[in-house]
């Protein structure tokens, strides 16, 4: 997944949306004092960043589990080879 910058090249395309979604979009445009393209881009950027955050979280959790397993193995090996103090 790439990083999203405001300076990315824009691509122009046409989409069809139900009128109820267009109403919500137009409300957001009003609230944000923006335009449809900017609001849609912002919403999609938010979704992409949330996906990236979820992937990173999963990676951190996997690394935590791996590091914990290594620490437990090291503790076990150390306990078996060092005398009790």
C-alpha positions as CSV (number, residue, x, y, z in Angstrom):
1,X,0.0,0.0,0.0
2,X,1.4,3.4,-0.9
3,X,1.5,6.5,1.2
4,X,-1.1,9.1,0.4
5,X,0.0,12.7,-0.3
6,X,-1.9,15.7,-1.4
7,X,0.6,16.0,-4.3
8,X,-0.3,12.7,-5.9
9,X,-1.4,12.9,-9.5
10,X,-5.2,13.0,-9.9
11,X,-7.1,10.7,-12.1
12,X,-10.5,11.7,-13.5
13,X,-13.3,9.2,-13.6
14,X,-17.1,8.9,-13.4
15,X,-19.0,7.0,-10.8
16,X,-22.7,6.4,-10.2
17,X,-24.1,6.7,-6.7
18,X,-27.5,6.3,-5.2
19,X,-29.2,9.6,-4.6
20,X,-29.2,9.0,-0.8
21,X,-25.4,8.7,-0.9
22,X,-25.1,11.8,-3.0
23,X,-27.2,13.7,-0.4
24,X,-24.7,12.5,2.3
25,X,-21.8,13.5,0.2
26,X,-23.2,17.0,-0.5
27,X,-23.8,17.4,3.3
28,X,-20.2,16.6,3.9
29,X,-19.1,19.0,1.2
30,X,-21.1,21.8,2.9
31,X,-19.7,20.9,6.4
32,X,-16.1,20.8,5.2
33,X,-16.5,23.8,2.8
34,X,-15.0,21.7,0.1
35,X,-15.9,19.9,-3.1
36,X,-17.1,16.4,-3.9
37,X,-13.7,15.2,-5.2
38,X,-11.9,16.4,-2.1
39,X,-14.4,14.8,0.2
40,X,-14.4,11.5,-1.6
41,X,-10.6,11.5,-1.7
42,X,-10.4,12.3,2.0
43,X,-12.8,9.4,2.9
44,X,-10.9,6.9,0.7
45,X,-7.6,8.1,2.2
46,X,-9.0,7.5,5.7
47,X,-10.1,4.0,4.7
48,X,-6.7,3.2,3.2
49,X,-4.9,4.5,6.3
50,X,-7.2,2.5,8.6
51,X,-6.3,-0.6,6.6
52,X,-2.6,0.2,6.8
53,X,-2.9,0.7,10.6
54,X,-4.7,-2.7,10.9
55,X,-1.9,-4.4,8.9
56,X,0.7,-2.7,11.1
57,X,-1.1,-3.7,14.3
58,X,-1.3,-7.3,13.1
59,X,2.5,-7.2,12.3
60,X,3.3,-5.7,15.7
61,X,1.2,-8.4,17.5
62,X,3.0,-11.2,15.5
63,X,6.4,-9.7,16.4
64,X,5.3,-9.5,20.0
65,X,4.3,-13.2,20.0
66,X,7.6,-14.1,18.3
67,X,9.7,-12.1,20.8
68,X,7.8,-13.5,23.8
69,X,8.4,-17.0,22.5
70,X,12.2,-16.3,22.1
71,X,12.4,-14.8,25.5
72,X,10.7,-17.8,27.1
73,X,13.0,-20.2,25.2
74,X,16.0,-18.2,26.4
75,X,14.8,-18.1,30.0
76,X,14.3,-21.9,29.9
77,X,17.8,-22.4,28.4
78,X,19.4,-20.1,30.9
79,X,17.6,-21.7,33.8
80,X,18.9,-25.1,32.8
81,X,22.6,-24.0,32.4
82,X,23.1,-21.4,35.2
83,X,23.2,-22.5,38.8
84,X,20.5,-21.2,41.2
85,X,21.5,-18.2,43.3
